[in-house]
Amino acid sequence: MAKHTHHFVESYTGLVGFGLDRKTDESTVICHLQKFSDDALMAAVITRMTDAELAETFDLITRLLRRHLKESEYHHLFLKDT
């Protein structure tokens, strides 16, 4: 059984756009991140990213995880430790 899911982007029927209101912004970010992490898209994009873009992406994600998750949440939700 797969550990990772992307159900939101598959079922979301609302507006995808940024700047209208907080709820739409949150949904838009989820959609963009789930679409961005698609295996086929990543295969096309990852080798085209510069070293600086790779570092910037990694640093942003790491910073957000550290800022918003407790250590136990990080292990459970991100690392999928059982």
N, C-alpha and C positions, 0 to 999 in steps of 0.2 A: 504494500500500500504506500502511495506517495505521501511524503511528509509535508510538502508545500502545496498551497492552493492559490488559485486565482479566480475564485468564484464571483467576486464583486464585478469585475470587468465583463464577465459573461452575462450577468443578469441586470446590470444597471441600465435603466432606460431614461434617466434624467439628462439634463443639459450637461454637456462637457464644455466648460468655459470658465475663465477665471476672472474674478473681480466683481461678480454680481452680489454674492453673499457668502457667509462663512461655510454653510452646508454645501453649497455648490462647489466652492473652492476645495473643500475636503474631498468631495467625491471626484472632482477633476484630478486632483493629485493622485488619488488611489488609482484611477483609470490610467493615467499616464505612467505611473510606476509599474503597474501590472503589465501594461502593453510593452513598456520599455524592457522589462526583464524577460520577455518571451524568448525562448531559446533561439528561434530562427532570426529574430531581430538582433539579438546579442551577437550571434555568429557573424552577422554582416557588419555590425558597428564596432565591436571590440578591437579588432585589428586595425581599424582606422583611427582610433583615438590616440592622441599623443600621450607621452608619458605624463605630462602635466595634467591632462584631462583624466587619466586613470587615477592619479593621486588625488585630484580634486574630488572626484566622485567617491573614492574610498574614504577620504577624510570627512566629507559631508555626511555620509551614511554613518560612519563611526561616531562622529560628534553627536548626531541626533539620537543614536541608540544610547550613548552614555548619558545624555542629558535627560532623556525621557523614560528610560527603563531602569527598574531596580535590577540588581545582579541576577536575582532569581528569574525575573521576567526575561532578561537577556538570554539566559540559558534555556528556558522553556520555549519562548516565542521565536527567538532568532536562531539559536543553535539547534533547536529541536531535541535537546537532551531529554531523555526519558527518565 
